[in-house]
Structures are given as structure tokens and as C-alpha cells.
Amino acid sequence: MHALRNAHRLLVPQGMLVDMHPTMPNARLVAEGRDLGPIHQEEWARRWLRPAEREMARAVRSGLFTPLADLAFRVVSYYDDPEELVEEADEWGDEWISTRVRKRIRRARPPVERHERVVLRTYRT
């Protein structure tokens, strides 16, 4: 909430706050039009997504911001090297890919696509 209060303080009257972030359900991996499986993001959602969304809702309830618009869309990221995706996944902190899905990724013809749902929300001060 502290960061949201600071953002409110820094914005001009009738200023706009834009909030864009990935959201649930879990991102999916796709190759050649075939779903390879999920990226497990449950820990990320528990540690980061849900608390951030709760704090934003609290800021709205307290009158700091007024919701204006809410848009959900899908973002697709492409990996030309399936092995690079697997190696990158090892560095993700709160996301992971199962052994079963890793095998599917390694057998897939590139590109491997990461499909995730993103929300874009705007608020007025």
C-alpha cells in the first residue's frame, strides 16, 4: 500500500495510473499448434499476484484511485531454441515446468510459444 500511496501523491490531480501484469490461469506452452502443457505459476500467484491485486483493491476502497477500464488479452512469446527455454526455466524463481512438459519441449519443432493472459487496468486519481 505504501508504494500506491506514493504513486497517488506523485500523480497530478486527475492523473492516471496504468497497471499491466500477467494473471491467472497459468501460462501454456505451445508448439506446432499443440499444447505442450502449463508453466506452473501457483507460487508466483501466491507470493506476488494475489497480494498486489489485494493492495490495489484496498487503494481503490480507500479512495486513492478510481477504476476506469479493464482489458484482458493474450501475449505470446516465442522461443526459437527449445533448449534455451528449458535452461531459462531453471532460472525462474516462482515458476516451473514439469519434467513431462520439459520432454515435450525438447521434442518440439521450434518455435515454442508461451501463451499468457495479461490484464491492463487504468485508474484515475
Backbone as XML, in Angstrom:
<?xml version="1.0"?>
<chain id="A" units="angstrom">
  <residue number="1" name="MET">
    <atom name="N" x="0.827" y="-1.189" z="0.000"/>
    <atom name="CA" x="0.000" y="0.000" z="0.000"/>
    <atom name="C" x="0.873" y="1.255" z="0.000"/>
  </residue>
  <residue number="2" name="HIS">
    <atom name="N" x="2.038" y="1.184" z="0.640"/>
    <atom name="CA" x="2.939" y="2.333" z="0.712"/>
    <atom name="C" x="3.293" y="2.838" z="-0.691"/>
  </residue>
  <residue number="3" name="ALA">
    <atom name="N" x="3.642" y="1.931" z="-1.599"/>
    <atom name="CA" x="4.000" y="2.325" z="-2.968"/>
    <atom name="C" x="2.810" y="2.963" z="-3.681"/>
  </residue>
  <residue number="4" name="LEU">
    <atom name="N" x="1.615" y="2.461" z="-3.456"/>
    <atom name="CA" x="0.435" y="3.036" z="-4.095"/>
    <atom name="C" x="0.122" y="4.424" z="-3.539"/>
  </residue>
  <residue number="5" name="ARG">
    <atom name="N" x="0.345" y="4.618" z="-2.246"/>
    <atom name="CA" x="0.159" y="5.961" z="-1.665"/>
    <atom name="C" x="1.174" y="6.937" z="-2.265"/>
  </residue>
  <residue number="6" name="ASN">
    <atom name="N" x="2.412" y="6.478" z="-2.442"/>
    <atom name="CA" x="3.431" y="7.330" z="-3.065"/>
    <atom name="C" x="3.064" y="7.659" z="-4.507"/>
  </residue>
  <residue number="7" name="ALA">
    <atom name="N" x="2.581" y="6.663" z="-5.250"/>
    <atom name="CA" x="2.167" y="6.906" z="-6.636"/>
    <atom name="C" x="1.040" y="7.935" z="-6.672"/>
  </residue>
  <residue number="8" name="HIS">
    <atom name="N" x="0.083" y="7.797" z="-5.767"/>
    <atom name="CA" x="-1.027" y="8.743" z="-5.705"/>
    <atom name="C" x="-0.516" y="10.149" z="-5.407"/>
  </residue>
  <residue number="9" name="ARG">
    <atom name="N" x="0.403" y="10.258" z="-4.488"/>
    <atom name="CA" x="0.963" y="11.551" z="-4.095"/>
    <atom name="C" x="1.721" y="12.205" z="-5.254"/>
  </residue>
  <residue number="10" name="LEU">
    <atom name="N" x="2.400" y="11.388" z="-6.072"/>
    <atom name="CA" x="3.209" y="11.917" z="-7.164"/>
    <atom name="C" x="2.412" y="12.289" z="-8.410"/>
  </residue>
  <residue number="11" name="LEU">
    <atom name="N" x="1.247" y="11.691" z="-8.567"/>
    <atom name="CA" x="0.434" y="11.982" z="-9.753"/>
    <atom name="C" x="-0.269" y="13.324" z="-9.618"/>
  </residue>
  <residue number="12" name="VAL">
    <atom name="N" x="-0.422" y="14.009" z="-10.737"/>
    <atom name="CA" x="-1.179" y="15.274" z="-10.741"/>
    <atom name="C" x="-2.649" y="14.959" z="-10.481"/>
  </residue>
  <residue number="13" name="PRO">
    <atom name="N" x="-3.419" y="15.962" z="-10.017"/>
    <atom name="CA" x="-4.856" y="15.717" z="-9.856"/>
    <atom name="C" x="-5.452" y="15.216" z="-11.172"/>
  </residue>
  <residue number="14" name="GLN">
    <atom name="N" x="-6.307" y="14.271" z="-11.072"/>
    <atom name="CA" x="-6.920" y="13.601" z="-12.219"/>
    <atom name="C" x="-5.883" y="12.859" z="-13.071"/>
  </residue>
  <residue number="15" name="GLY">
    <atom name="N" x="-4.742" y="12.522" z="-12.450"/>
    <atom name="CA" x="-3.711" y="11.750" z="-13.134"/>
    <atom name="C" x="-4.160" y="10.309" z="-13.341"/>
  </residue>
  <residue number="16" name="MET">
    <atom name="N" x="-3.444" y="9.585" z="-14.166"/>
    <atom name="CA" x="-3.826" y="8.218" z="-14.497"/>
    <atom name="C" x="-2.728" y="7.244" z="-14.084"/>
  </residue>
  <residue number="17" name="LEU">
    <atom name="N" x="-3.143" y="6.154" z="-13.493"/>
    <atom name="CA" x="-2.255" y="5.050" z="-13.145"/>
    <atom name="C" x="-2.577" y="3.891" z="-14.081"/>
  </residue>
  <residue number="18" name="VAL">
    <atom name="N" x="-1.565" y="3.303" z="-14.691"/>
    <atom name="CA" x="-1.749" y="2.152" z="-15.578"/>
    <atom name="C" x="-1.106" y="0.949" z="-14.907"/>
  </residue>
  <residue number="19" name="ASP">
    <atom name="N" x="-1.870" y="-0.108" z="-14.770"/>
    <atom name="CA" x="-1.406" y="-1.354" z="-14.149"/>
    <atom name="C" x="-1.522" y="-2.460" z="-15.198"/>
  </residue>
  <residue number="20" name="MET">
    <atom name="N" x="-0.408" y="-3.046" z="-15.584"/>
    <atom name="CA" x="-0.425" y="-4.145" z="-16.553"/>
    <atom name="C" x="0.429" y="-5.271" z="-15.999"/>
  </residue>
  <residue number="21" name="HIS">
    <atom name="N" x="-0.149" y="-6.473" z="-15.960"/>
    <atom name="CA" x="0.599" y="-7.623" z="-15.457"/>
    <atom name="C" x="-0.028" y="-8.932" z="-15.927"/>
  </residue>
  <residue number="22" name="PRO">
    <atom name="N" x="0.800" y="-10.004" z="-15.948"/>
    <atom name="CA" x="0.242" y="-11.329" z="-16.244"/>
    <atom name="C" x="-0.729" y="-11.717" z="-15.139"/>
  </residue>
  <residue number="23" name="THR">
    <atom name="N" x="-1.658" y="-12.576" z="-15.478"/>
    <atom name="CA" x="-2.610" y="-13.040" z="-14.482"/>
    <atom name="C" x="-2.927" y="-14.503" z="-14.740"/>
  </residue>
  <residue number="24" name="MET">
    <atom name="N" x="-3.682" y="-15.083" z="-13.855"/>
    <atom name="CA" x="-4.036" y="-16.486" z="-13.987"/>
    <atom name="C" x="-5.142" y="-16.625" z="-15.026"/>
  </residue>
  <residue number="25" name="PRO">
    <atom name="N" x="-5.371" y="-17.739" z="-15.643"/>
    <atom name="CA" x="-4.765" y="-19.040" z="-15.363"/>
    <atom name="C" x="-3.321" y="-19.128" z="-15.844"/>
  </residue>
  <residue number="26" name="ASN">
    <atom name="N" x="-2.655" y="-20.211" z="-15.455"/>
    <atom name="CA" x="-1.244" y="-20.418" z="-15.791"/>
    <atom name="C" x="-0.976" y="-20.262" z="-17.282"/>
  </residue>
  <residue number="27" name="ALA">
    <atom name="N" x="0.219" y="-19.753" z="-17.578"/>
    <atom name="CA" x="0.676" y="-19.675" z="-18.969"/>
    <atom name="C" x="0.775" y="-21.089" z="-19.538"/>
  </residue>
  <residue number="28" name="ARG">
    <atom name="N" x="0.577" y="-21.207" z="-20.853"/>
    <atom name="CA" x="0.658" y="-22.504" z="-21.544"/>
    <atom name="C" x="1.781" y="-22.445" z="-22.557"/>
  </residue>
  <residue number="29" name="LEU">
    <atom name="N" x="2.403" y="-23.588" z="-22.801"/>
    <atom name="CA" x="3.434" y="-23.721" z="-23.829"/>
    <atom name="C" x="2.836" y="-24.461" z="-25.011"/>
  </residue>
  <residue number="30" name="VAL">
    <atom name="N" x="3.109" y="-23.957" z="-26.216"/>
    <atom name="CA" x="2.504" y="-24.489" z="-27.440"/>
    <atom name="C" x="3.588" y="-24.592" z="-28.505"/>
  </residue>
  <residue number="31" name="ALA">
    <atom name="N" x="3.542" y="-25.660" z="-29.283"/>
    <atom name="CA" x="4.431" y="-25.807" z="-30.449"/>
    <atom name="C" x="3.648" y="-26.497" z="-31.552"/>
  </residue>
  <residue number="32" name="GLU">
    <atom name="N" x="3.793" y="-26.003" z="-32.757"/>
    <atom name="CA" x="3.107" y="-26.563" z="-33.921"/>
    <atom name="C" x="1.607" y="-26.681" z="-33.690"/>
  </residue>
  <residue number="33" name="GLY">
    <atom name="N" x="1.044" y="-25.692" z="-32.957"/>
    <atom name="CA" x="-0.381" y="-25.698" z="-32.680"/>
    <atom name="C" x="-0.815" y="-26.686" z="-31.614"/>
  </residue>
  <residue number="34" name="ARG">
    <atom name="N" x="0.127" y="-27.373" z="-30.994"/>
    <atom name="CA" x="-0.182" y="-28.401" z="-29.986"/>
    <atom name="C" x="0.191" y="-27.881" z="-28.594"/>
  </residue>
  <residue number="35" name="ASP">
    <atom name="N" x="-0.733" y="-28.023" z="-27.663"/>
    <atom name="CA" x="-0.488" y="-27.609" z="-26.280"/>
    <atom name="C" x="0.489" y="-28.592" z="-25.630"/>
  </residue>
  <residue number="36" name="LEU">
    <atom name="N" x="1.639" y="-28.065" z="-25.167"/>
    <atom name="CA" x="2.648" y="-28.914" z="-24.524"/>
    <atom name="C" x="2.434" y="-29.026" z="-23.023"/>
  </residue>
  <residue number="37" name="GLY">
    <atom name="N" x="1.723" y="-28.077" z="-22.448"/>
    <atom name="CA" x="1.457" y="-28.109" z="-21.023"/>
    <atom name="C" x="1.648" y="-26.746" z="-20.387"/>
  </residue>
  <residue number="38" name="PRO">
    <atom name="N" x="1.434" y="-26.695" z="-19.063"/>
    <atom name="CA" x="1.469" y="-25.409" z="-18.370"/>
    <atom name="C" x="2.858" y="-25.042" z="-17.853"/>
  </residue>
  <residue number="39" name="ILE">
    <atom name="N" x="3.003" y="-23.759" z="-17.598"/>
    <atom name="CA" x="4.077" y="-23.266" z="-16.749"/>
    <atom name="C" x="3.416" y="-23.115" z="-15.388"/>
  </residue>
  <residue number="40" name="HIS">
    <atom name="N" x="3.920" y="-23.791" z="-14.394"/>
    <atom name="CA" x="3.313" y="-23.715" z="-13.060"/>
    <atom name="C" x="3.674" y="-22.388" z="-12.426"/>
  </residue>
  <residue number="41" name="GLN">
    <atom name="N" x="2.644" y="-21.594" z="-12.159"/>
    <atom name="CA" x="2.833" y="-20.253" z="-11.620"/>
    <atom name="C" x="2.110" y="-20.069" z="-10.289"/>
  </residue>
  <residue number="42" name="GLU">
    <atom name="N" x="1.752" y="-21.144" z="-9.658"/>
    <atom name="CA" x="0.988" y="-21.053" z="-8.422"/>
    <atom name="C" x="1.748" y="-20.298" z="-7.334"/>
  </residue>
  <residue number="43" name="GLU">
    <atom name="N" x="3.041" y="-20.548" z="-7.200"/>
    <atom name="CA" x="3.843" y="-19.868" z="-6.183"/>
    <atom name="C" x="3.941" y="-18.377" z="-6.489"/>
  </residue>
  <residue number="44" name="TRP">
    <atom name="N" x="4.164" y="-18.026" z="-7.750"/>
    <atom name="CA" x="4.207" y="-16.620" z="-8.160"/>
    <atom name="C" x="2.878" y="-15.937" z="-7.840"/>
  </residue>
  <residue number="45" name="ALA">
    <atom name="N" x="1.782" y="-16.600" z="-8.140"/>
    <atom name="CA" x="0.459" y="-16.016" z="-7.870"/>
    <atom name="C" x="0.270" y="-15.805" z="-6.369"/>
  </residue>
  <residue number="46" name="ARG">
    <atom name="N" x="0.694" y="-16.783" z="-5.577"/>
    <atom name="CA" x="0.537" y="-16.680" z="-4.122"/>
    <atom name="C" x="1.412" y="-15.574" z="-3.538"/>
  </residue>
  <residue number="47" name="ARG">
    <atom name="N" x="2.652" y="-15.495" z="-3.992"/>
    <atom name="CA" x="3.607" y="-14.540" z="-3.410"/>
    <atom name="C" x="3.481" y="-13.129" z="-3.955"/>
  </residue>
  <residue number="48" name="TRP">
    <atom name="N" x="3.122" y="-12.988" z="-5.239"/>
    <atom name="CA" x="3.171" y="-11.677" z="-5.878"/>
    <atom name="C" x="1.831" y="-11.195" z="-6.426"/>
  </residue>
  <residue number="49" name="LEU">
    <atom name="N" x="1.196" y="-11.998" z="-7.232"/>
    <atom name="CA" x="-0.020" y="-11.551" z="-7.911"/>
    <atom name="C" x="-1.154" y="-11.239" z="-6.937"/>
  </residue>
  <residue number="50" name="ARG">
    <atom name="N" x="-1.527" y="-12.206" z="-6.117"/>
    <atom name="CA" x="-2.670" y="-12.002" z="-5.214"/>
    <atom name="C" x="-2.429" y="-10.859" z="-4.223"/>
  </residue>
  <residue number="51" name="PRO">
    <atom name="N" x="-1.248" y="-10.781" z="-3.594"/>
    <atom name="CA" x="-1.026" y="-9.634" z="-2.690"/>
    <atom name="C" x="-1.089" y="-8.288" z="-3.409"/>
  </residue>
  <residue number="52" name="ALA">
    <atom name="N" x="-0.532" y="-8.204" z="-4.617"/>
    <atom name="CA" x="-0.563" y="-6.936" z="-5.363"/>
    <atom name="C" x="-1.999" y="-6.561" z="-5.718"/>
  </residue>
  <residue number="53" name="GLU">
    <atom name="N" x="-2.779" y="-7.525" z="-6.153"/>
    <atom name="CA" x="-4.164" y="-7.230" z="-6.500"/>
    <atom name="C" x="-4.983" y="-6.856" z="-5.265"/>
  </residue>
  <residue number="54" name="ARG">
    <atom name="N" x="-4.705" y="-7.503" z="-4.122"/>
    <atom name="CA" x="-5.396" y="-7.130" z="-2.872"/>
    <atom name="C" x="-5.079" y="-5.687" z="-2.480"/>
  </residue>
  <residue number="55" name="GLU">
    <atom name="N" x="-3.799" y="-5.312" z="-2.603"/>
    <atom name="CA" x="-3.401" y="-3.950" z="-2.236"/>
    <atom name="C" x="-4.015" y="-2.920" z="-3.175"/>
  </residue>
  <residue number="56" name="MET">
    <atom name="N" x="-4.106" y="-3.246" z="-4.455"/>
    <atom name="CA" x="-4.733" y="-2.313" z="-5.386"/>
    <atom name="C" x="-6.213" y="-2.157" z="-5.044"/>
  </residue>
  <residue number="57" name="ALA">
    <atom name="N" x="-6.882" y="-3.246" z="-4.743"/>
    <atom name="CA" x="-8.303" y="-3.184" z="-4.361"/>
    <atom name="C" x="-8.466" y="-2.352" z="-3.081"/>
  </residue>
  <residue number="58" name="ARG">
    <atom name="N" x="-7.540" y="-2.499" z="-2.169"/>
    <atom name="CA" x="-7.579" y="-1.716" z="-0.927"/>
    <atom name="C" x="-7.396" y="-0.223" z="-1.216"/>
  </residue>
  <residue number="59" name="ALA">
    <atom name="N" x="-6.495" y="0.108" z="-2.141"/>
    <atom name="CA" x="-6.279" y="1.506" z="-2.515"/>
    <atom name="C" x="-7.538" y="2.093" z="-3.165"/>
  </residue>
  <residue number="60" name="VAL">
    <atom name="N" x="-8.239" y="1.279" z="-3.948"/>
    <atom name="CA" x="-9.494" y="1.738" z="-4.575"/>
    <atom name="C" x="-10.548" y="1.962" z="-3.483"/>
  </residue>
  <residue number="61" name="ARG">
    <atom name="N" x="-10.671" y="0.994" z="-2.573"/>
    <atom name="CA" x="-11.664" y="1.133" z="-1.487"/>
    <atom name="C" x="-11.386" y="2.364" z="-0.621"/>
  </residue>
  <residue number="62" name="SER">
    <atom name="N" x="-10.113" y="2.679" z="-0.440"/>
    <atom name="CA" x="-9.763" y="3.828" z="0.407"/>
    <atom name="C" x="-9.904" y="5.162" z="-0.337"/>
  </residue>
  <residue number="63" name="GLY">
    <atom name="N" x="-10.212" y="5.110" z="-1.630"/>
    <atom name="CA" x="-10.454" y="6.322" z="-2.388"/>
    <atom name="C" x="-9.239" y="6.910" z="-3.080"/>
  </residue>
  <residue number="64" name="LEU">
    <atom name="N" x="-8.102" y="6.223" z="-3.033"/>
    <atom name="CA" x="-6.908" y="6.753" z="-3.703"/>
    <atom name="C" x="-7.065" y="6.738" z="-5.217"/>
  </residue>
  <residue number="65" name="PHE">
    <atom name="N" x="-7.701" y="5.701" z="-5.747"/>
    <atom name="CA" x="-7.843" y="5.542" z="-7.194"/>
    <atom name="C" x="-9.267" y="5.121" z="-7.533"/>
  </residue>
  <residue number="66" name="THR">
    <atom name="N" x="-9.694" y="5.541" z="-8.722"/>
    <atom name="CA" x="-10.997" y="5.146" z="-9.252"/>
    <atom name="C" x="-10.753" y="4.324" z="-10.512"/>
  </residue>
  <residue number="67" name="PRO">
    <atom name="N" x="-11.280" y="3.101" z="-10.565"/>
    <atom name="CA" x="-11.088" y="2.284" z="-11.779"/>
    <atom name="C" x="-11.731" y="2.938" z="-12.999"/>
  </residue>
  <residue number="68" name="LEU">
    <atom name="N" x="-11.019" y="2.884" z="-14.127"/>
    <atom name="CA" x="-11.539" y="3.424" z="-15.380"/>
    <atom name="C" x="-11.852" y="2.334" z="-16.384"/>
  </residue>
  <residue number="69" name="ALA">
    <atom name="N" x="-10.847" y="1.505" z="-16.685"/>
    <atom name="CA" x="-11.030" y="0.472" z="-17.712"/>
    <atom name="C" x="-10.238" y="-0.769" z="-17.333"/>
  </residue>
  <residue number="70" name="ASP">
    <atom name="N" x="-10.689" y="-1.881" z="-17.856"/>
    <atom name="CA" x="-10.086" y="-3.175" z="-17.571"/>
    <atom name="C" x="-10.104" y="-3.979" z="-18.865"/>
  </residue>
  <residue number="71" name="LEU">
    <atom name="N" x="-8.935" y="-4.354" z="-19.347"/>
    <atom name="CA" x="-8.827" y="-5.087" z="-20.607"/>
    <atom name="C" x="-7.955" y="-6.318" z="-20.377"/>
  </residue>
  <residue number="72" name="ALA">
    <atom name="N" x="-8.426" y="-7.469" z="-20.811"/>
    <atom name="CA" x="-7.629" y="-8.701" z="-20.736"/>
    <atom name="C" x="-7.268" y="-9.114" z="-22.153"/>
  </residue>
  <residue number="73" name="PHE">
    <atom name="N" x="-6.047" y="-9.560" z="-22.340"/>
    <atom name="CA" x="-5.611" y="-10.029" z="-23.648"/>
    <atom name="C" x="-4.534" y="-11.079" z="-23.471"/>
  </residue>
  <residue number="74" name="ARG">
    <atom name="N" x="-4.203" y="-11.733" z="-24.566"/>
    <atom name="CA" x="-3.197" y="-12.792" z="-24.532"/>
    <atom name="C" x="-1.910" y="-12.287" z="-25.171"/>
  </residue>
  <residue number="75" name="VAL">
    <atom name="N" x="-0.799" y="-12.592" z="-24.521"/>
    <atom name="CA" x="0.523" y="-12.253" z="-25.043"/>
    <atom name="C" x="1.222" y="-13.562" z="-25.391"/>
  </residue>
  <residue number="76" name="VAL">
    <atom name="N" x="1.836" y="-13.589" z="-26.561"/>
    <atom name="CA" x="2.561" y="-14.781" z="-26.997"/>
    <atom name="C" x="4.032" y="-14.416" z="-27.143"/>
  </residue>
  <residue number="77" name="SER">
    <atom name="N" x="4.895" y="-15.170" z="-26.442"/>
    <atom name="CA" x="6.351" y="-15.028" z="-26.562"/>
    <atom name="C" x="6.865" y="-16.248" z="-27.307"/>
  </residue>
  <residue number="78" name="TYR">
    <atom name="N" x="7.861" y="-16.036" z="-28.166"/>
    <atom name="CA" x="8.381" y="-17.117" z="-28.998"/>
    <atom name="C" x="9.804" y="-17.478" z="-28.598"/>
  </residue>
  <residue number="79" name="TYR">
    <atom name="N" x="10.070" y="-18.777" z="-28.525"/>
    <atom name="CA" x="11.406" y="-19.304" z="-28.257"/>
    <atom name="C" x="11.842" y="-20.099" z="-29.479"/>
  </residue>
  <residue number="80" name="ASP">
    <atom name="N" x="12.882" y="-19.623" z="-30.154"/>
    <atom name="CA" x="13.384" y="-20.318" z="-31.337"/>
    <atom name="C" x="14.202" y="-21.547" z="-30.986"/>
  </residue>
  <residue number="81" name="ASP">
    <atom name="N" x="14.691" y="-21.604" z="-29.757"/>
    <atom name="CA" x="15.517" y="-22.726" z="-29.309"/>
    <atom name="C" x="14.851" y="-23.377" z="-28.094"/>
  </residue>
  <residue number="82" name="PRO">
    <atom name="N" x="14.219" y="-24.538" z="-28.271"/>
    <atom name="CA" x="13.541" y="-25.190" z="-27.149"/>
    <atom name="C" x="14.460" y="-25.418" z="-25.942"/>
  </residue>
  <residue number="83" name="GLU">
    <atom name="N" x="15.711" y="-25.758" z="-26.205"/>
    <atom name="CA" x="16.641" y="-25.992" z="-25.090"/>
    <atom name="C" x="16.888" y="-24.702" z="-24.305"/>
  </residue>
  <residue number="84" name="GLU">
    <atom name="N" x="16.918" y="-23.588" z="-25.011"/>
    <atom name="CA" x="17.093" y="-22.294" z="-24.340"/>
    <atom name="C" x="15.921" y="-22.025" z="-23.387"/>
  </residue>
  <residue number="85" name="LEU">
    <atom name="N" x="14.719" y="-22.373" z="-23.802"/>
    <atom name="CA" x="13.548" y="-22.227" z="-22.940"/>
    <atom name="C" x="13.694" y="-23.068" z="-21.685"/>
  </residue>
  <residue number="86" name="VAL">
    <atom name="N" x="14.113" y="-24.318" z="-21.845"/>
    <atom name="CA" x="14.285" y="-25.209" z="-20.687"/>
    <atom name="C" x="15.346" y="-24.642" z="-19.743"/>
  </residue>
  <residue number="87" name="GLU">
    <atom name="N" x="16.454" y="-24.151" z="-20.296"/>
    <atom name="CA" x="17.515" y="-23.574" z="-19.464"/>
    <atom name="C" x="17.022" y="-22.313" z="-18.753"/>
  </residue>
  <residue number="88" name="GLU">
    <atom name="N" x="16.274" y="-21.486" z="-19.460"/>
    <atom name="CA" x="15.724" y="-20.272" z="-18.858"/>
    <atom name="C" x="14.770" y="-20.622" z="-17.721"/>
  </residue>
  <residue number="89" name="ALA">
    <atom name="N" x="13.983" y="-21.661" z="-17.913"/>
    <atom name="CA" x="13.020" y="-22.079" z="-16.895"/>
    <atom name="C" x="13.721" y="-22.446" z="-15.591"/>
  </residue>
  <residue number="90" name="ASP">
    <atom name="N" x="14.944" y="-22.962" z="-15.687"/>
    <atom name="CA" x="15.691" y="-23.311" z="-14.478"/>
    <atom name="C" x="16.044" y="-22.078" z="-13.647"/>
  </residue>
  <residue number="91" name="GLU">
    <atom name="N" x="16.004" y="-20.907" z="-14.267"/>
    <atom name="CA" x="16.343" y="-19.669" z="-13.569"/>
    <atom name="C" x="15.125" y="-18.931" z="-13.017"/>
  </residue>
  <residue number="92" name="TRP">
    <atom name="N" x="13.923" y="-19.389" z="-13.395"/>
    <atom name="CA" x="12.716" y="-18.750" z="-12.894"/>
    <atom name="C" x="12.593" y="-19.050" z="-11.415"/>
  </residue>
  <residue number="93" name="GLY">
    <atom name="N" x="12.280" y="-18.050" z="-10.626"/>
    <atom name="CA" x="12.170" y="-18.260" z="-9.195"/>
    <atom name="C" x="10.866" y="-18.898" z="-8.763"/>
  </residue>
  <residue number="94" name="ASP">
    <atom name="N" x="9.759" y="-18.307" z="-9.172"/>
    <atom name="CA" x="8.455" y="-18.750" z="-8.683"/>
    <atom name="C" x="7.614" y="-19.444" z="-9.740"/>
  </residue>
  <residue number="95" name="GLU">
    <atom name="N" x="8.230" y="-19.825" z="-10.842"/>
    <atom name="CA" x="7.551" y="-20.557" z="-11.911"/>
    <atom name="C" x="8.388" y="-21.786" z="-12.241"/>
  </residue>
  <residue number="96" name="TRP">
    <atom name="N" x="7.731" y="-22.845" z="-12.723"/>
    <atom name="CA" x="8.486" y="-24.037" z="-13.095"/>
    <atom name="C" x="7.714" y="-24.842" z="-14.137"/>
  </residue>
  <residue number="97" name="ILE">
    <atom name="N" x="8.472" y="-25.705" z="-14.809"/>
    <atom name="CA" x="7.914" y="-26.579" z="-15.837"/>
    <atom name="C" x="8.166" y="-28.015" z="-15.409"/>
  </residue>
  <residue number="98" name="SER">
    <atom name="N" x="7.149" y="-28.846" z="-15.498"/>
    <atom name="CA" x="7.280" y="-30.242" z="-15.074"/>
    <atom name="C" x="8.235" y="-31.014" z="-15.982"/>
  </residue>
  <residue number="99" name="THR">
    <atom name="N" x="8.720" y="-32.125" z="-15.504"/>
    <atom name="CA" x="9.598" y="-32.997" z="-16.285"/>
    <atom name="C" x="8.891" y="-33.471" z="-17.545"/>
  </residue>
  <residue number="100" name="ARG">
    <atom name="N" x="7.631" y="-33.810" z="-17.435"/>
    <atom name="CA" x="6.836" y="-34.275" z="-18.576"/>
    <atom name="C" x="6.776" y="-33.195" z="-19.663"/>
  </residue>
  <residue number="101" name="VAL">
    <atom name="N" x="6.535" y="-31.954" z="-19.271"/>
    <atom name="CA" x="6.448" y="-30.857" z="-20.236"/>
    <atom name="C" x="7.824" y="-30.540" z="-20.808"/>
  </residue>
  <residue number="102" name="ARG">
    <atom name="N" x="8.873" y="-30.629" z="-19.994"/>
    <atom name="CA" x="10.244" y="-30.407" z="-20.491"/>
    <atom name="C" x="10.574" y="-31.387" z="-21.622"/>
  </residue>
  <residue number="103" name="LYS">
    <atom name="N" x="10.162" y="-32.631" z="-21.459"/>
    <atom name="CA" x="10.409" y="-33.630" z="-22.507"/>
    <atom name="C" x="9.672" y="-33.246" z="-23.788"/>
  </residue>
  <residue number="104" name="ARG">
    <atom name="N" x="8.448" y="-32.785" z="-23.651"/>
    <atom name="CA" x="7.681" y="-32.366" z="-24.823"/>
    <atom name="C" x="8.334" y="-31.166" z="-25.513"/>
  </residue>
  <residue number="105" name="ILE">
    <atom name="N" x="8.850" y="-30.238" z="-24.711"/>
    <atom name="CA" x="9.521" y="-29.057" z="-25.275"/>
    <atom name="C" x="10.732" y="-29.484" z="-26.088"/>
  </residue>
  <residue number="106" name="ARG">
    <atom name="N" x="11.527" y="-30.372" z="-25.529"/>
    <atom name="CA" x="12.754" y="-30.812" z="-26.201"/>
    <atom name="C" x="12.466" y="-31.551" z="-27.508"/>
  </residue>
  <residue number="107" name="ARG">
    <atom name="N" x="11.315" y="-32.210" z="-27.591"/>
    <atom name="CA" x="10.949" y="-32.937" z="-28.817"/>
    <atom name="C" x="10.260" y="-32.047" z="-29.842"/>
  </residue>
  <residue number="108" name="ALA">
    <atom name="N" x="9.851" y="-30.866" z="-29.415"/>
    <atom name="CA" x="9.054" y="-29.984" z="-30.289"/>
    <atom name="C" x="9.918" y="-29.299" z="-31.343"/>
  </residue>
  <residue number="109" name="ARG">
    <atom name="N" x="9.291" y="-29.049" z="-32.474"/>
    <atom name="CA" x="9.942" y="-28.227" z="-33.508"/>
    <atom name="C" x="9.704" y="-26.765" z="-33.163"/>
  </residue>
  <residue number="110" name="PRO">
    <atom name="N" x="10.744" y="-25.955" z="-33.246"/>
    <atom name="CA" x="10.600" y="-24.537" z="-32.909"/>
    <atom name="C" x="9.715" y="-23.817" z="-33.920"/>
  </residue>
  <residue number="111" name="PRO">
    <atom name="N" x="9.158" y="-22.711" z="-33.533"/>
    <atom name="CA" x="9.312" y="-22.085" z="-32.229"/>
    <atom name="C" x="8.357" y="-22.694" z="-31.200"/>
  </residue>
  <residue number="112" name="VAL">
    <atom name="N" x="8.743" y="-22.568" z="-29.935"/>
    <atom name="CA" x="7.851" y="-22.909" z="-28.833"/>
    <atom name="C" x="7.254" y="-21.587" z="-28.363"/>
  </residue>
  <residue number="113" name="GLU">
    <atom name="N" x="5.957" y="-21.570" z="-28.185"/>
    <atom name="CA" x="5.257" y="-20.345" z="-27.812"/>
    <atom name="C" x="4.818" y="-20.403" z="-26.356"/>
  </residue>
  <residue number="114" name="ARG">
    <atom name="N" x="4.971" y="-19.272" z="-25.694"/>
    <atom name="CA" x="4.449" y="-19.111" z="-24.324"/>
    <atom name="C" x="3.220" y="-18.219" z="-24.437"/>
  </residue>
  <residue number="115" name="HIS">
    <atom name="N" x="2.066" y="-18.773" z="-24.097"/>
    <atom name="CA" x="0.807" y="-18.037" z="-24.157"/>
    <atom name="C" x="0.410" y="-17.675" z="-22.731"/>
  </residue>
  <residue number="116" name="GLU">
    <atom name="N" x="0.269" y="-16.371" z="-22.464"/>
    <atom name="CA" x="-0.189" y="-15.986" z="-21.135"/>
    <atom name="C" x="-1.206" y="-14.873" z="-21.201"/>
  </residue>
  <residue number="117" name="ARG">
    <atom name="N" x="-2.055" y="-14.868" z="-20.228"/>
    <atom name="CA" x="-3.114" y="-13.873" z="-20.125"/>
    <atom name="C" x="-2.558" y="-12.669" z="-19.365"/>
  </residue>
  <residue number="118" name="VAL">
    <atom name="N" x="-2.814" y="-11.476" z="-19.898"/>
    <atom name="CA" x="-2.348" y="-10.237" z="-19.297"/>
    <atom name="C" x="-3.550" y="-9.322" z="-19.098"/>
  </residue>
  <residue number="119" name="VAL">
    <atom name="N" x="-3.543" y="-8.576" z="-18.005"/>
    <atom name="CA" x="-4.591" y="-7.578" z="-17.782"/>
    <atom name="C" x="-3.969" y="-6.191" z="-17.818"/>
  </residue>
  <residue number="120" name="LEU">
    <atom name="N" x="-4.720" y="-5.265" z="-18.364"/>
    <atom name="CA" x="-4.337" y="-3.859" z="-18.404"/>
    <atom name="C" x="-5.482" y="-3.105" z="-17.751"/>
  </residue>
  <residue number="121" name="ARG">
    <atom name="N" x="-5.169" y="-2.452" z="-16.656"/>
    <atom name="CA" x="-6.193" y="-1.699" z="-15.925"/>
    <atom name="C" x="-5.739" y="-0.246" z="-15.776"/>
  </residue>
  <residue number="122" name="THR">
    <atom name="N" x="-6.678" y="0.654" z="-15.935"/>
    <atom name="CA" x="-6.364" y="2.062" z="-15.740"/>
    <atom name="C" x="-7.199" y="2.608" z="-14.595"/>
  </residue>
  <residue number="123" name="TYR">
    <atom name="N" x="-6.590" y="3.550" z="-13.888"/>
    <atom name="CA" x="-7.226" y="4.170" z="-12.717"/>
    <atom name="C" x="-6.987" y="5.672" z="-12.785"/>
  </residue>
  <residue number="124" name="ARG">
    <atom name="N" x="-7.919" y="6.434" z="-12.227"/>
    <atom name="CA" x="-7.797" y="7.890" z="-12.126"/>
    <atom name="C" x="-7.566" y="8.230" z="-10.651"/>
  </residue>
  <residue number="125" name="THR">
    <atom name="N" x="-6.743" y="9.259" z="-10.416"/>
    <atom name="CA" x="-6.513" y="9.697" z="-9.031"/>
    <atom name="C" x="-7.680" y="10.540" z="-8.569"/>
  </residue>
</chain>
